[in-house]
C-alpha cells in the first residue's frame, strides 16, 4: 500500500521528541512493506503552515496514486481533506477532542464527518466522537529496561535519590507540572530524598534510558487520550503513579506496583512512596503487561482499517462509473 501521512506532530531536529508515537507507526508500516510519505505541518511555528500543507497535499496526491491519506490530529485533517483520488483516515489523539479549546473541539468534530474512517485512541474519546478504538502502541524493541545505575551514570543523574520522572512539557498547563512539583516537595518535607526530573524533547532512542533511570513515572494531567508515556515506562519496567484520565485505568489494571490516585499532592506523594520499592523488585511485571500494546499488533489493526476503507472506496468508485456509463 502507498500511504500519505499528514501530521502536525513528528520528530525533527528542532523537536526530537514531538509525535514519536506517529513516527513509530510510520516505521512499523514501512517494516510491513508499505510505502509511507510524511508531511510534517510544523503548525506550532506558524498557522500559515496549514495552508502551505494544503498545497503540498494537493500536489503530492495529484502526482502519486496514494491508496490512503492518514491524518493524525484534528487540525491536520483540514489540509488532508484536499487530497485527490484517495480515501481519508483520521486518528484523533486526545486534546483535539477533549481539550480546553471549544473551537478546537468543534472543528475536530466537524472535520471527522468528512473522513472515510476515524480512529480514536481510547473509549473516552469514542464516547465524544464515534470511531474505531486503537490505542497507540509501543515499540518493545526500543522501549526495554536497562540497569538503573548504568542509566543514571549515562545521564549524569544522582545515584542515591528517588527520581520521579515527569516526561511532559511544564509549559502545558493541562499536564499539571505544578501538582507534580508540589507532590515531590511533600515527599521531601516528609524526609524522603526525592527529586522531580523533567525531560522534554528528548530523542526517542534516549527515552528508555530516562525511564530506566527513574524510580517512578508521574502523570497528573487534567486530561489525556491514551498516554504513550505510561506504556513506555511500563515497557521499561518502571512503576507508574497517575491520575484517572483517558484509558489509564485500563492500562494499569491488575499491575502491582502502579497506582491511580486523585489530583491531590498528599495522596500522590503517599502513592509514590508506596511504589518506590517496586522499581528495584524483580516481581514487577509492567513490561509483560504491555505485550498487547506492541506496535506491530497496533499497526496490524490500523492496516485492517485501511483494507476496509480501501475496499469500500473502490466499490463506490466502480458504482459511480457504472452510473455515469448508464
N, C-alpha and C positions, 0 to 999 in steps of 0.2 A: 504494500500500500504506500502511496505517497501522501504525506501529511504536511500541512502548513500549521504551525503553532504560532498563535498571536497572543502575546502576554505582556503585562506591564511589570512583571517581576521575574528577573532572570539574572544569574550571576554575571558580573562584569568586573574589569579591573578596579573600577570605582566602587562597586557594590558586590564584593565577592560572596557575601552571604545571602544576597537577595534571591528569593524564589528558588532555593536549592532543590525543593521538592518537585518543582516543574522541570528543572534540569535533569533530575534523576529519572523522571518519567520519560523524557525525551531520549536519554541514553539507553534506557531499557527497551524502548520501542526500536531503537537502532540495533540493539543486540538481537532482537527478534527478527531482524532482517528488513524492517520498514525504513523508508527514506523520509527523514524529517527535516524540514527547513523551519527556522525560527525567526520571527520578527519581534524584537525587543523594543517596546514602545518608548521606554525611558520617560514615562509620563510624570515622574516626580521632578524631572528637570524643567519641563515646560508642558503645559496643556496643549500647546500647538503641535506637540509631537503626535498627539492622537490624530490630528488632521494629516500630518505627513505620513503616518502609518496607514491611513485610509488609502492614500495614493499608492503606497507600497503594496497593499493587499490587492488593489485593482491591477496593478502592473504585473505582480507575480502570478496571480490566478488567471490572467489573460495569456501569459506566456507559458505556463506549466499546467498540465491537466492533473490537478490535485484530486485525490479521492475524498479527502476530509479536510476541512478547516476547523481547528480546535482552538477556541479562545479560553484563556484562563483569566478569570475575574470578570466581574460585570462590566466595568468600563471598557475592558479590552474587546468586548463583543461588539461594540459600536463600529469600530473600523472593520472588524471581521464580517459584519453584515454586508459589506460591499464586495464580498468575494464573488467570483464568476464561476459558474459551472461546477459547484461543489456544495455538498451539504455542510451545515454548521453544527458543531457540538460546542457547548459552553460548560465549563466547570466553574462552579461558584464555591468560594473558599471560606467565607465567614463574614468579614467586615462588610463585604458588598451586599450582604443580606440582612445582617443583624447589627451593623454598626450604628453610630450615633447620628450620622448624616441622613436626614429624611430624604434629601434629594438623591443621594446615592442608592438608598434602599428602593425608592420608587423607580429610578432609572434602571436598576438591575431587574426589577420585576417586569418592566416594560420590554427590555431587550430580550429577556428569556423567552418571550412569546414568539420570537422570530427564529428560534433555534429548532433544528431538527431533533435534537436531544439535549437535555440538561442533566448534568451530573452534579450532585451536591455531596459534600464530604461528611455529612452527619445527618442523623434523623432529625435533629433540631432544625436544621436548615430546610429539610424536606417538608416540615410542617409549615414553613413560611412560603416556600416555592416548590411546587411539585417537581420531582426529579428522581434520578436513579442514584441511590446512595453507594458511593465508592470512596471510602476514606483514602487519603494519600498514604502511600506505602513508605517503607523504609528500606534502604539498601543494606541488607545484613552483611554483605561483603565488605562494605565500607565502615558501617557502624558496628563495631565489635569492641569488647573490653580489652584494655591494656592495663598493665600493672600500675597501681595508683602512684607508688613512689617514683617510678620511672616517668610517668606522665607529668607529675609535679616538677621533677627535675628538668624535663624538657621545656616546660612552660615557665619555669622560674617562680612557681607558686610556693608559698611557705609549706614546710614539710609537716608541721605538727598541728596546724589549725584545722578546725572543722570548716571546710569550704562549702558554702551554699552557692550553687550556680544559678545565675539569672541570665539566660541567653536571649534577652529581649532588649529592644531599644528603650532606654529610660525616658526618651522624649515622647514616646507614645503613651498618652495618659491612660488608655484602656488596659495597658499591661501592668499598671499599679506598682511601679518601682517604689513609690512612697511607702506602700504597705510592706513590700519585701524588705526595705531598709529598716522599717520600724520593727518588723518581726525578728530580724537578726540582732538589732540593737537590744531587744528584750532578752535574747539569749545571752548576750554579753553582760547585761545587767545582772543576770542570774548566775554569772560565774563561768559560763561556757566560753571557751576560747574559739569563737566562731568569726567568720568573715564572709561578707556577701561579695561575690565576684561576678561582674557583668562582662559578657562577651558579645560584641556586635560586629557584624560584617567580617566574620572570620571565615576563611575559605572552608568549603565543605570537608575537605580531607583532613583539616586540623580539628574539626569539632569532636571526633571520637576521643582525641587526647584530652580535650577540655572536660567532656563528660566523665572520662575515666579518672581524671584528677580530682573530681569533686566528691563530696560525701553525700550530696543530695541535690536534686533539681527542685527549684521552687517556681511554681506557676501560680500567680494570684490575680489573674486577669478578670476584668469585668465581663468579658465575653470572648469566645473562641469558636472556631468551626470544629476542626479535628486537629488539635495541636501536634504538629510533627515533632516538636522538641521532646514531648513526652515519649513518643515511640523511639526516638533516637537515644534518649537517656536509658530507657529500659533495654534497648538492644545492646547498650554498653554496660548493662548490668548495674545500673545505678538507681538507688531509691528515688521516689518522687513524692513530693507533697504538693497538692494542687487544690484549687477551688473547683466547685462542681459546675463547670461550664462546658459547652459543646458536648463532645462524646467522651469526656474524661471519665465519667462513671463506668462506661463500657470498657475503656482502655485499661483501667486499674482494677476492674472487678476480679476478685479472687487472688490478687497478687500480694502475698505477705511482704511487708516492708514498704508499702506505699500507703498514703493517707489522702483522704478527701476531707477538706475542712472549710468552714465559713471564712469570710474575709474579716478576720479579727486577729490582730497581731499576737495577742497572748496565746490564742488557740493554735495559730500557725507555729509559733515558737515551740510550744509543747509537742506538737506533732513532729517537728524537725528533730527534737531531742530523741524522740522515740525511734526514728528511722536511721539515725547516725550509725548505730552498730550494724545495721544491715549492709552498709556499704563495704564492710570487711568480712561479711559472712559468706561462706561457701553455699549456704542454704538459699540465698536469694535467687529467684528464678525469673527475673524480669525478661531476660533475653529469650528464654523458651516461650514466654507468652506472646512474643512479637512475631513468631513464625507465621501467624495468619495474616500479618501485615507486610509480609515480604514483598518487595517492589515487583518482583516477577509475577506474583499472583495478582497484584493490583492492576498491572498493565494488561494481563490476560483478560481481566474483566472489562477494561477500557476498550481493548480490541474487539471484544464481543459486542460492545455498544456500537463501535464503528461498523462492524459487519452488518448489524441490524439496520443502522441508518443508511448505509450504502445500498443495501438490498431494496429498502423502501424508496430511496431516491431514484434508483434505476427503474423501478416499477412505475413510478409516477412519470418519469421521462418517457417511457415507452407508451404509457396511456396518452400523454399529451400528443405524441407523434401520431398515434392512431386517430385521435380526434381531429387533428389537422388534415390528415390524409383522407378521412372520411367525409 
